[in-house]
Amino acid sequence: MSELIADKAFDINNTKEYLLSIQVSLDGFYFSVTHNNRLLVLEKHPVKISSDKFLGRRFSEWLSNHDYFEKSYAGVRIICFSDKITILPGDFYSYEKQDEVINLLFGKQNSYTTQDNYWPENRCNLIFTVHEQFLKDAVQKFTECHIVHPVTAVNKKIQPYLKDDNVVMALYFDNNYFCNILYSNRELRSVNCHNYTNADDVIFYVLSILKANNISYRNTELLLAGEIGAEICNKLDHHTGDSCYIKPQVNFNPEIFLGQMHRFITIV
């Protein structure tokens, strides 16, 4: 069931000044509307989609049920999850060869197209796959939309947490997958995506990544976001030194937006 929350300051006739952010995944759709760094509208529309080949159709159906999406906005971001991601240093990145890199890492990606997000903080590019039909439907509706991977949004949100002498690992959870971003002394060390079925899987991957980078889990600050369950949080707290939820970087009225905002961190 959809849960739409709107601040009284939202004006449906003033959307040309607003930023629309939409997140899509096999677990459903979220969207937010912000203006001058203030959250005005937030909705969660949970739905189970069996395969991303149906994502475009379900996305179009959802859009058609909202007057919000018939308006013009100052900018539109569509945050689209993919488990097939990799990071390339800017000096080695080539737009013309990004398909070749994805196919080399993950095999031939029929019916998918490769997208890239530039990370100015790290001078590198994240490349990832998006289903062609979904991209076609999205661009048909929002001609100048910007396609963003959730881990790109998370990387931007965790920059204020980084220090010269700390280790930070951010974990973002979505639809039986989680992405990790690891920093040590402000240096980006690892970006990856993993499938998991239970909390023990998450612990295994987290400890393996830290061990591969010669980092003690007791010295690691964990930043958490997305659809993360209590069991996973409890086990992570048992194994690591410190953890907290990533905080939104927009202003919002806590008396209106009452939910756990870390679940919407990619769009707030």
Order of alpha helices (4+ residues) and beta strands (2+ residues): beta-beta-beta-beta-alpha-beta-beta-alpha-beta-beta-alpha-beta-alpha-beta-beta-beta-alpha-beta-alpha-beta
